[in-house]
Amino acid sequence: MAINLSSIINTPIINNELIVELVEDIDGLKDWDNVVSTVFNIKIDFEFLKFLLDDKKTSFFLGIYKKKIVSALILYLSAGVAGIHAVSTLSEYRGKGFGYAISRTALIEAYKLGYKIGVLQASNLGEIVYRRLGFKKYCDIYSYEIVDE
């Protein structure tokens, strides 16, 4: 899915109760890791996350609701395009507009930095959220797995 970032400025704020913060240190990165690992039920290589934290093209965002970290995402800037990745909201906090809010905030930051296009690969659950932000679907991506029998 893709969006012209100039249109993101005009999207409505759905949930202004979510405080969105940029991760700036290892403690914040641990919080980010905890949310994403929980949501996707995976173990993330923390050394790699630390490497990305020092990369000026990568930004980690946290969404905080009532002093609890409930959502996270990565914004990756490259080749004039802003990519949104690993958008995560803890299951008990879904349906409150947090994915929309954190994504909108990150994309506005990319727009302020001069980026014109935003892209992402949406899950079925997330596609509805991104359409409300103004994203359009341009293709399908399929993943395959070889299973040993």
C-alpha positions in Angstrom: 0.0 0.0 0.0 1.2 3.6 -0.6 0.2 7.1 0.1 1.1 10.6 -1.0 2.3 12.1 2.3 1.0 15.5 1.5 -2.5 14.1 2.1 -1.6 12.8 5.6 -1.7 16.3 7.1 -5.5 16.5 6.4 -6.4 13.2 8.0 -8.4 13.5 11.1 -6.9 12.8 14.5 -8.8 9.7 15.7 -7.4 9.2 19.1 -5.7 12.0 20.9 -5.4 10.0 24.1 -2.4 8.1 22.7 0.9 9.8 23.4 3.4 9.0 20.7 7.1 9.2 21.5 10.3 8.7 19.6 12.6 6.0 21.1 15.9 7.7 21.9 17.7 5.2 24.2 18.1 1.6 25.1 15.4 1.6 27.7 12.9 2.8 25.1 14.2 0.2 22.7 13.5 -2.5 25.2 10.0 -1.3 25.6 9.6 -1.3 21.8 11.0 -4.8 21.6 8.6 -6.0 24.3 5.5 -4.7 22.5 6.5 -6.0 19.1 7.7 -9.4 20.4 4.4 -9.8 22.3 2.2 -8.9 19.4 4.0 -10.9 16.8 5.0 -13.7 19.2 8.6 -13.6 18.0 12.0 -13.1 19.5 13.8 -10.1 17.9 17.6 -9.8 17.7 18.2 -7.0 20.2 21.7 -6.3 18.9 20.2 -5.7 15.5 17.7 -3.3 17.1 20.6 -1.4 18.8 22.3 -1.2 15.4 19.2 0.3 13.8 18.7 2.8 16.7 22.0 4.4 15.7 21.0 4.5 12.0 19.7 7.9 11.1 17.3 6.4 8.5 15.5 4.4 11.2 13.1 5.7 13.9 11.3 3.7 16.5 8.0 5.0 17.9 6.1 4.0 21.0 2.4 4.7 21.8 1.6 5.3 25.4 -2.0 5.1 26.8 -2.6 5.9 30.5 1.1 5.6 31.2 1.3 2.1 29.6 3.2 1.4 26.4 0.6 -0.2 24.2 1.8 0.2 20.6 5.0 0.5 18.5 6.3 0.9 15.0 9.4 1.5 12.9 9.7 4.3 10.4 12.4 3.6 7.8 13.5 6.4 5.4 15.3 5.4 2.2 15.4 6.4 -1.5 12.9 9.2 -0.9 10.3 6.8 0.5 9.0 6.5 4.1 8.3 2.9 5.1 6.2 1.9 8.0 7.0 -1.5 9.6 6.1 -3.7 12.5 3.0 -1.7 13.5 1.9 -3.3 16.7 -0.8 -2.8 19.3 -1.2 -5.1 22.3 -4.4 -7.1 21.7 -6.3 -5.8 24.7 -5.9 -2.2 23.3 -7.0 -2.8 19.7 -10.0 -1.1 18.3 -9.2 2.2 20.0 -7.5 3.9 17.0 -3.9 3.4 18.3 -2.5 1.9 15.2 -4.0 4.8 13.2 -2.6 7.4 15.6 0.9 6.1 15.8 1.1 5.5 12.1 -0.2 9.0 11.4 2.3 10.6 13.7 5.3 8.8 12.1 4.1 9.6 8.6 3.7 13.3 9.5 7.3 13.2 10.8 8.5 11.8 7.5 6.6 14.5 5.6 8.2 17.2 7.7 11.6 15.7 6.8 10.7 16.1 3.1 9.5 12.6 2.2 6.7 12.5 -0.3 5.6 8.9 -0.4 4.7 6.4 2.3 4.6 2.7 1.9 3.8 -0.4 3.9 2.7 -4.0 3.7 -0.6 -4.4 5.5 -2.1 -7.4 7.2 -5.8 -8.0 6.7 -6.4 -6.5 10.1 -4.3 -3.4 9.4 -5.6 -2.8 5.8 -8.8 -1.1 7.1 -6.7 1.2 9.3 -4.4 2.3 6.5 -7.3 2.9 4.0 -8.7 5.4 6.6 -5.3 7.1 6.6 -5.5 7.4 2.7 -3.3 4.5 1.7 -4.2 2.7 -1.6 -3.5 -0.9 -2.4 -1.3 -1.4 -5.5 -0.4 -5.0 -5.3 -0.5 -8.2 -3.3 2.6 -9.8 -1.7 2.5 -13.5 -1.1 4.8 -15.5 1.2 5.5 -19.1 0.7 7.1 -21.7 3.0 8.8 -25.0 2.2 7.7 -27.7 4.6 9.8 -30.7 5.0 7.7 -33.9 4.9 
